[in-house]
Amino acid sequence: MSEHKREVVLELSKEGIYRVFALLHATVEEDNCVLFFGPRRMVFRGSLKPGEKKLVCFLVNMDREERHHTEDGKVRVWTFSKEGLLREVYAEKTEDDEIPTVYVAGDSTVTDQEVEDYHPRTSYCGWAQTMPCFLSPEVGWSNFADSGLTTESFREQGYYDLVKKRIRPGDFFLMQFGHNDQKISALQAETGYRERLIRYIDECREMQVNPILTTPVGRNIWKQDGTYHDLLKEHADAVRKIAKEKKVPLIDLHKRSVEWYKKMGADAVCANGASHYFHPGDYTHFNDYGAYQMASFVASEMRKWKESAYAQLGSYVTAGLGAWIPDKTLPDGVEAPAPTAGMMSEFTLLEAIENARKGLA
């Protein structure tokens, strides 16, 4: 399978939220086609029979700080498929106060990962960039997560200021941190990490914004005896406690992801199997298959909400587009890349976490 060379570029220079309609038309059997906008925010995946048409509707936020469009307001809409699928794309602007929006804060496991040579097995992917596959076009999704961020640096590096300029009463602020916090002494679970999450919650409520807490997604690390090595348990426990104390809806992604790993077993997720759902050679970062699986867990938790504004948000969350089973073999001509330069080895990660707990980092 190869990426469809033809793409459509929309010119939507005026800021605001647009409903975009993309018409797909299969000429051959498409068993694994994907539709993206921007660098790579996923809005549809599935199969189409020869001659079948599919109209996909999704939202695009023309915010100057969003990564999915250029400064001059041009948005790329493109497909990954066997043959050309994209036939027509058009957009309509929504009313300024029509669409509630979820603003997302987090780290590299959450962020929109970009790639030059796309393939679902060999491309890094944060779970939030696949989340539009589980959302109706009645709710916006604005992802401000970025690699390396913590509960502290999201604020200190200006990301939170960008959110505060845009977020409105009635919107939602979803947080998932922990992977980088646990490597910093001042951000241990029951100290700085807890304090900073509570501060975000209190500030959201002052702005009449609805906070959402998400436990950090589990890593793909196992002990020599084949049991799961839960490095993020302390931070996940802290989030659970805060959610209960502050009466904030909780997405327990840590619990769901770890249960899934254990169900599959070390041999399925770890070692050779890791490349099926994780970026090849990685134990923290997902490829598209893994990110989509994690987003499905997030969506299923959100659909359970039955109270106040959260119930309305839950009603906008769909069951998704079905299971996405990875192809266990890499495509012809594609080599599994080594982990990103500078990425921590597992040994270095364990050492960094231990030093942070001892107050040495």
C-alpha positions, 0 to 999 in steps of 0.5 A: 500500500502506498500513500495516495499522491493526490491531495486537496488543499483547503483555503480557510484563512478566516479563524474559527471552527469549520465543518469539513466534508470529504467524499471518498470513492473506492475504485479497488478493494480498500482494506486499510484506508486512512483519512487525515488532515494537516500533518496527520490528524486522523479522522477516518480509517476503515475498509471500502469495497470497489465502487463504494462511496463514503462521506466523512465529516470532521471539524477543523479549528483554524487557530493560528497556534494549531499545527494542522494548517499553514500560516496562510490558512491552507489545510491539507486533506489526504489519504493513505490507500491503495488507489486514489480515494479523495474525490471532493472536499468542501467546508462550512464555517460554524457559528462562533459559539456553536461548538464546545471544544476539548483542549488537550494538555500532555506529553509525547504520548498524547501529542500530534506526531508528524512524519515524512514517510507515513506508514501506520506501523513505522510512524510515531503517533500520540493517542489524541491525534487519533481521537477525532475518529471517535468524535461526532462533528459536534465537538472540537478537539484542540491538541496542545500537548507536546513532547517532553512536557510536564505539569510544570513546563506546560505552564512555564513554556507558554502552552497554557497561556495559549489555551487560556487565550482561546478557551471559553466557559463551557469548554473542556480542559483534558490533562494527561501528564506523568511520563516526564514528571516522574523523572524530575524530583520536584514533580513526584506523585504526591508533591509537585505533580499533585500540586500542579494538577490541582492548580489547573483544576482550580483555575479551570473552575474559575474560568468556568471551564470543565477539567478532565483528568487522565492517568498516564498511559502505561509503558511497554516494560516487563520484568525478567520474570515476565510480569509487568513493570509498572513504573507509572503506578504512583503518578496514576494513583495520585491522579485517581486520588485527586479526581476523587477529592476534587470531584473531577471526571477521570479517564483511567487510561493507565488502568485500561492500557496496563490491563490490555498489555497484561491480557495480551501478555509479554510475548504479544506486546513486548519483544517482537510484538512491540512493533505491532502497537509501538513504534519499532524499538520503542517502549513508550511511544505508539505507532498508529495502531497503538494510538488508535487502541488507546483512543478507543479506551479514552472514548469508552470512558467518556461515553460513561459520563452521565452528569452535567456538561460531561454527559453532553460531551459523552454524547458526542463520543462515538464507538469509533470505527471498529478494531484496527489489527496491525499487519505484523509484517512491515511493507516491502521497501520499508525498514523499521527505523531505530528509536529517535536519536536522544531517546532514553534507553530503558536502562537510562529511564529506570536510572532517571526515575530512581534518581528523581525519587531520591532527589538527585534529579 
